[in-house]
């Protein structure tokens, strides 16, 4: 099992319930595929460095998890499909 860090930005226009649902769904993807979520830090709303799709703010979430080497590819696939995720970055620690 490898240790990873996932930082993603959600659309800030979503309701709080919708943001929590996306965070829970992505954490469930990790656990359902044989990984463990070590921590989830909701950084909250922050200003973006540059406008993305005419938006200047986003909701940042940092997730530390351990998982098999095939899981980051699956997470990327799911986040690319989800319209709530504006940007994401997965880094192996």
C-alpha positions as CSV (number, residue, x, y, z in Angstrom):
1,X,0.0,0.0,0.0
2,X,1.2,3.5,-0.9
3,X,0.6,6.7,0.9
4,X,-1.1,9.5,-1.1
5,X,-2.2,13.1,-0.7
6,X,-5.3,14.3,-2.7
7,X,-6.1,18.0,-2.9
8,X,-9.3,19.0,-4.8
9,X,-11.3,22.1,-5.3
10,X,-15.1,21.9,-5.3
11,X,-17.5,24.4,-7.0
12,X,-18.2,27.0,-4.2
13,X,-21.7,27.5,-5.5
14,X,-22.8,24.1,-4.2
15,X,-24.8,23.9,-1.0
16,X,-23.1,22.6,2.2
17,X,-25.0,19.3,2.0
18,X,-23.8,18.8,-1.6
19,X,-20.2,19.6,-0.7
20,X,-20.4,17.0,2.1
21,X,-21.9,14.5,-0.2
22,X,-19.1,14.8,-2.7
23,X,-16.4,14.6,0.1
24,X,-18.2,11.4,1.5
25,X,-18.5,9.9,-2.0
26,X,-14.7,10.3,-2.8
27,X,-13.8,8.9,0.7
28,X,-16.1,6.0,0.0
29,X,-14.3,5.3,-3.3
30,X,-11.0,5.0,-1.4
31,X,-12.4,2.6,1.2
32,X,-14.4,0.5,-1.3
33,X,-11.3,-0.1,-3.4
34,X,-9.2,-1.5,-0.6
35,X,-7.7,1.8,0.8
36,X,-7.9,3.6,4.1
37,X,-8.6,7.3,4.6
38,X,-6.1,8.7,7.1
39,X,-7.5,12.2,7.4
40,X,-9.9,14.6,5.7
41,X,-9.2,18.3,6.1
42,X,-11.9,20.7,4.8
43,X,-10.0,24.0,4.3
44,X,-13.2,25.8,3.3
45,X,-13.7,28.6,0.8
46,X,-10.5,30.3,-0.6
47,X,-9.7,32.6,-3.4
48,X,-8.4,30.9,-6.5
49,X,-5.0,32.0,-7.9
50,X,-6.7,32.6,-11.3
51,X,-10.3,32.5,-12.5
52,X,-11.5,29.0,-13.6
53,X,-14.7,29.0,-15.6
54,X,-15.3,32.6,-14.5
55,X,-15.2,31.6,-10.8
56,X,-12.8,33.2,-8.4
57,X,-13.4,31.1,-5.3
58,X,-13.4,27.4,-4.5
59,X,-13.9,25.0,-1.6
60,X,-10.7,23.2,-0.9
61,X,-10.4,19.7,0.6
62,X,-7.2,17.8,1.5
63,X,-7.4,14.0,1.9
64,X,-4.5,11.8,3.1
65,X,-5.0,8.1,2.3
66,X,-3.2,4.8,1.8
67,X,-4.2,2.6,-1.1
68,X,-3.0,0.2,-3.8
69,X,-1.2,1.7,-6.8
70,X,-4.2,1.3,-9.0
71,X,-6.5,3.5,-7.0
72,X,-5.3,7.0,-8.0
73,X,-6.2,6.2,-11.6
74,X,-9.7,5.3,-10.6
75,X,-10.0,8.4,-8.4
76,X,-8.9,10.6,-11.3
77,X,-11.5,9.0,-13.6
78,X,-14.3,9.6,-11.1
79,X,-13.3,13.2,-10.4
80,X,-13.1,14.0,-14.1
81,X,-16.7,12.9,-14.5
82,X,-18.0,14.8,-11.5
83,X,-19.0,18.4,-12.4
84,X,-18.6,19.5,-8.8
85,X,-14.9,19.0,-8.8
86,X,-13.1,22.0,-10.4
87,X,-9.5,20.9,-10.1
88,X,-7.6,18.1,-8.3
89,X,-4.1,16.8,-7.7
90,X,-2.9,13.4,-6.4
91,X,0.6,13.1,-5.0
92,X,2.4,10.0,-3.7
93,X,4.0,10.8,-0.4
